[in-house]
Amino acid sequence: MLFFQTRMLPERIVPRNEFRFIDRLWEAWSPTYEAPNDYLAELKSCLSRSYPAPIQYYRSLPKALLDLRQRGGQLSQIQVPLLYLHG
């Protein structure tokens, strides 16, 4: 997570060699699971179109935690209808 919070480094490293970084993450985080090649190909295709947007979550997390701390741990009330799914 810390790596993705840095500036410029993930933009240069992650897309190299057709997103080989993603293969290494997959191997490290799920060593006993082999994802189908077509799944990883689709994932890398999506990343090639949207990157670096998928890592913005990691970059916004420190600010969100700081804001939460400044509010005494109180979450803001959501003002719009929201469907929250978590997996």
ABEGO torsion letter per residue (X at the ends): XAAAABBGAAAAAAABGGGAAAAAAAAAABAABBBBAAAAAAAAAAAAAAOAAAAAAAAAAAAAAAAAAAAGGBBBBBABBBBBBBX
